[in-house]
Amino acid sequence: MDPFAILDLEEGAGKAQILKQVTRALRDKHYDARTIAEAQKELFDPLTRALAEFRYRIDIRACADPPTDTAGIVEQPPQLERLVLRRGLEPNGKRTAKK
């Protein structure tokens, strides 16, 4: 479960704020003591806290939506029939003078 939601905390909360919210959560009894202790432990460890911030605070819903159909919205670019690039030739096909 989301430790930030269990303890009603924002991402940047420090240890003092976490301890204050632990006391409040134990008093309110919305969650059992074991769940609250696990949330506190998870937020005190820098590695598990970073993982929790990534898992529960990054909104990935925008990436999960199927791509929108753009057919007919964007005009097709003009087709290039032929492109010839030759080194040392002028546009009329004659060789350029050597310097």
Number of C-alpha atoms within 10 A of each C-alpha: 10 14 21 21 11 18 26 13 14 13 12 8 11 12 12 9 13 20 14 11 18 20 12 14 18 17 11 10 10 12 13 11 14 10 15 21 15 14 22 21 14 19 24 15 10 11 11 13 19 13 13 20 18 11 12 14 13 9 10 10 7 7 8 8 8 7 7 6 7 8 8 7 7 7 8 8 6 6 6 6 5 6 6 6 8 10 8 12 12 11 11 6 9 9 12 11 8 5 3
